[in-house]
Amino acid sequence: MKKFLSFFLLVMLTFGLLIGCSSESPDSENGAESTDENTEQTATEESAFPLTVTDALDHDMTIDEKPERIVSLIPSNTEIAFALGLEDEIVGVSDHDNYPQEVEEKEKVGGMELNVEVIISLEPDLVLAHASGAHNSEEALQQIRDAGINVFVVHDAQQIDETYESIEQIGQMTGTEEAAEEIVGNMKEEFASLHEKTAAISDDERQSVFFEVAPAPEIFTAGQNTFFDDLLQIVNADNAAQELDGWVQIDPEAIVELNPDVMITTYGDYEDDPVEQVLNRDGWGDVNAVANEEVFDVHSDLVSRPGPRLVEGAKEIAEVVYPELFDE
């Protein structure tokens, strides 16, 4: 019995010491839980592979494991990839990439003409191409495929809902689905908030807006089924060119007849003073936007690239169309 009591006391003492150590080390316990969560997330990402996908050109491909080296051939894909947290995985970008600033540190792989040799030398697991330029690069893309590299052609999104799909698709292929869902969710919330804020505009105050996406003499605008039209709907404004479809060339006389309340140009990054160009056009003095000097330039990248920054573009549009709602 004495031996049993001694053993029992020893066990209880050891148990007490273990409880004491546990209660005195909460950080260790939290750290273990955090490690478990990270391990679980990594396991979830890895469990998505191998993954078979079909791209915009109906090419089927299988991605065996989460890509560790990615080349992006268009700025919109790059912006999405960086937003998904893939800055370390991106090893090559197009010559036209300018956002975020970190793209300047990445290897340039060409613009309209791809440098296939450089792309292959980067040994990517995945090349993100785009339907808008794929028809001009068919031979180059096939050479990359022939080198055993997965090439995925992302759909040419023309509306916001299609942009959500592109973000989710790139997230799926790169094992960052949770980040993609979060980005899309945040975009939807931001758009909803902006729509609610501009809903205070009455029917009498609602503005007609004309987008000029290319300057004279060959003026182009955005009609239905474009980002511009979607963004105007979000900020409760009317598209002066809503009877047109897509990106179309339009005669100056037709613009005068549309008589928009606001005009927004999107080429100030390569044309000198686009606002003055519009304000000083012959025969445009009676156009409401010109007569009231309601002509503005916004950065094209914010309103035409299918990616997370469309939210910023919507805010800029809202601020120039309904400045009274944003005056502090």
Secondary structure, DSSP 8 states (H G I E B T S, - for coil): -HHHHHHHHHHHHHHHHHHHHHHT-HHHHHHHHHHHHHHHHHHHHHHT-SEEEE-TT--EEEE-S--SSEEESSHHHHHHHHHTT-TTTEEEE-TT--SSGGGGGSEE-BSSSB-HHHHHHT--SEEEEEHHHHTTSHHHHHHHHHTT-EEEEE----SHHHHHHHHHHHHHHTT-HHHHHHHHHHHHHHHHHHHHHHTT--TTT--EEEEE-B-TTS-EEE-BSSHHHHHHHHTT-EETTTTSBSEEE--HHHHHHH--SEEEE--TTTSS-HHHHHHT-TT-TTSHHHHTT-EEE--HHHHHSSSTTHHHHHHHHHHHHSGGGT--
